[in-house]
Amino acid sequence: QTILKRWLFIIPDHDNKQLIEFANKKACEVREKSLPYICPDFEIQVHDDGAFPAARAKLLGVTDVQLQLDVPEAGVTQVQDWASENDSLVRTIDGKLARVSTLKSKERRQEFRNLLVARAIEGQNILEQVRKISPDLYERVIELKAARAVTLQMESYMSTVDPADRLTSVVADYVATLHAQVKVLPMGAENVLGYEAVCDWLALCNLDFPEVGHA
């Protein structure tokens, strides 16, 4: 049996707040009926064709159209606040970066970690923009990231590649995956999301580097 989770209402111009309120009200009424074919978190979303850039481009017979995203740089204060609020994650990241041959000094590790955190903040900003523009595209990116996280965790037990080289290749491979599978993200956004993912994977232990001589 098909379970309906989301109903999309497509209109020429999406600029009517009252329409959104009406859609939310109707979605609530549907959920309250507890129908067997309706998901408990069923929602009605209002979009224009800008939410589906790839489909729109295909229908118009043109090449893939990139999303228009705002990618502001994360400030020093934002990075410091994130580090303060996620102290345990920072310790985990720092511990792994200590095994990277190019980051032997504490100063270089901290500088690189701060850059990673900045990209993580910027990447979350990008993902939120993508989610609002196209929920389906957002879910695709999240699926790709989750799938790569699983393979990374397995590779961490087997890889003999130098941590510095592995870190570089993981970013490059994931950026290439986004470019090939998503296609409508600007290059700058792809690169930021590459480092956002690596910061996440380092913090949550999907990406690890075995210690030399460990038995």
GINORHU-V448277 format. One record per residue. N is the residue number from 1. RES is the residue in one letter. PHI is phi in radians with two decimals (none if undefined). OMEGA is omega in whole degrees, 0 to 359 (999 if undefined). Layout:
# GINORHU-V448277
N&RES&PHI&OMEGA / N&RES&PHI&OMEGA
This chain:
# GINORHU-V448277
1&Q&none&178 / 2&T&-1.37&178 / 3&I&-1.91&182 / 4&L&-1.48&180 / 5&K&-1.86&185 / 6&R&-2.51&176 / 7&W&-2.12&184 / 8&L&-1.74&177 / 9&F&-1.87&186 / 10&I&-1.72&181 / 11&I&-2.25&182 / 12&P&-1.08&182 / 13&D&-2.32&184 / 14&H&-1.68&182 / 15&D&-2.51&185 / 16&N&-2.10&181 / 17&K&-1.13&180 / 18&Q&-1.12&179 / 19&L&-1.18&178 / 20&I&-1.13&178 / 21&E&-1.06&179 / 22&F&-1.13&180 / 23&A&-1.11&179 / 24&N&-1.12&179 / 25&K&-1.12&181 / 26&K&-1.16&178 / 27&A&-1.09&178 / 28&C&-1.10&179 / 29&E&-1.09&180 / 30&V&-1.16&180 / 31&R&-1.06&182 / 32&E&-1.15&180 / 33&K&-1.34&179 / 34&S&0.89&180 / 35&L&-1.30&184 / 36&P&-1.12&181 / 37&Y&-1.76&179 / 38&I&-2.02&179 / 39&C&-1.17&180 / 40&P&-1.00&178 / 41&D&-1.86&178 / 42&F&-0.92&178 / 43&E&-2.47&174 / 44&I&-1.93&181 / 45&Q&-1.97&179 / 46&V&-1.85&181 / 47&H&-2.41&163 / 48&D&-1.91&185 / 49&D&-1.22&177 / 50&G&-1.18&178 / 51&A&-1.33&182 / 52&F&-2.29&186 / 53&P&-1.05&182 / 54&A&-1.17&179 / 55&A&-1.13&179 / 56&R&-1.08&180 / 57&A&-1.11&180 / 58&K&-1.11&180 / 59&L&-1.13&181 / 60&L&-1.47&179 / 61&G&1.30&180 / 62&V&-2.04&179 / 63&T&-1.22&182 / 64&D&-0.99&181 / 65&V&-1.76&182 / 66&Q&-1.28&175 / 67&L&-1.19&175 / 68&Q&-1.63&184 / 69&L&-2.08&174 / 70&D&-1.72&184 / 71&V&-2.14&179 / 72&P&-1.24&179 / 73&E&-1.29&177 / 74&A&-1.28&181 / 75&G&-1.46&181 / 76&V&-1.02&180 / 77&T&-1.10&178 / 78&Q&-1.08&180 / 79&V&-1.12&180 / 80&Q&-1.12&179 / 81&D&-1.11&180 / 82&W&-1.09&180 / 83&A&-1.09&180 / 84&S&-1.17&182 / 85&E&-1.40&183 / 86&N&-2.25&186 / 87&D&-1.02&182 / 88&S&-1.16&178 / 89&L&-1.17&178 / 90&V&-1.08&179 / 91&R&-1.11&178 / 92&T&-1.12&179 / 93&I&-1.08&181 / 94&D&-1.08&180 / 95&G&-1.09&180 / 96&K&-1.32&180 / 97&L&-1.14&178 / 98&A&-1.13&179 / 99&R&-1.58&179 / 100&V&-1.50&188 / 101&S&-1.06&181 / 102&T&-1.53&183 / 103&L&-2.20&184 / 104&K&-1.24&180 / 105&S&-1.43&180 / 106&K&-1.06&182 / 107&E&-1.11&180 / 108&R&-1.16&178 / 109&R&-1.08&181 / 110&Q&-1.15&179 / 111&E&-1.08&181 / 112&F&-1.18&178 / 113&R&-1.07&178 / 114&N&-1.10&176 / 115&L&-1.14&178 / 116&L&-1.07&180 / 117&V&-1.10&178 / 118&A&-1.06&179 / 119&R&-1.13&179 / 120&A&-1.11&179 / 121&I&-1.11&179 / 122&E&-1.12&180 / 123&G&-1.12&177 / 124&Q&-1.11&176 / 125&N&-1.10&179 / 126&I&-1.10&181 / 127&L&-1.07&179 / 128&E&-1.15&177 / 129&Q&-1.13&179 / 130&V&-1.09&180 / 131&R&-1.04&181 / 132&K&-1.27&181 / 133&I&-1.31&184 / 134&S&-2.60&179 / 135&P&-0.97&180 / 136&D&-1.16&178 / 137&L&-1.16&177 / 138&Y&-1.04&180 / 139&E&-1.11&178 / 140&R&-1.11&179 / 141&V&-1.09&180 / 142&I&-1.10&178 / 143&E&-1.12&179 / 144&L&-1.10&180 / 145&K&-1.14&180 / 146&A&-1.14&180 / 147&A&-1.12&179 / 148&R&-1.20&180 / 149&A&-1.07&180 / 150&V&-1.14&181 / 151&T&-1.20&178 / 152&L&-1.08&182 / 153&Q&-1.08&178 / 154&M&-1.22&182 / 155&E&-1.13&182 / 156&S&-1.05&180 / 157&Y&-1.42&189 / 158&M&-1.99&188 / 159&S&-1.19&174 / 160&T&-1.95&181 / 161&V&-1.31&177 / 162&D&-0.96&183 / 163&P&-0.91&180 / 164&A&-1.11&179 / 165&D&-1.20&181 / 166&R&-1.16&179 / 167&L&-1.06&180 / 168&T&-1.12&183 / 169&S&-1.24&179 / 170&V&-1.10&178 / 171&V&-1.08&183 / 172&A&-1.07&181 / 173&D&-1.14&181 / 174&Y&-1.23&177 / 175&V&-1.07&178 / 176&A&-1.11&178 / 177&T&-1.11&178 / 178&L&-1.06&182 / 179&H&-1.12&183 / 180&A&-1.40&187 / 181&Q&-1.66&182 / 182&V&-1.75&169 / 183&K&1.29&187 / 184&V&-1.85&177 / 185&L&-1.53&174 / 186&P&-1.04&182 / 187&M&-1.00&179 / 188&G&-1.05&179 / 189&A&-1.20&178 / 190&E&-1.04&181 / 191&N&-1.13&179 / 192&V&-1.08&180 / 193&L&-1.16&176 / 194&G&-1.09&180 / 195&Y&-1.33&175 / 196&E&-1.05&180 / 197&A&-1.15&180 / 198&V&-1.10&177 / 199&C&-1.05&179 / 200&D&-1.12&182 / 201&W&-1.17&177 / 202&L&-1.14&183 / 203&A&-1.17&185 / 204&L&-1.74&173 / 205&C&1.28&171 / 206&N&-1.23&180 / 207&L&-1.91&181 / 208&D&-2.47&179 / 209&F&-2.17&181 / 210&P&-1.11&180 / 211&E&-1.33&181 / 212&V&-1.09&177 / 213&G&1.41&181 / 214&H&-1.29&182 / 215&A&-2.32&999
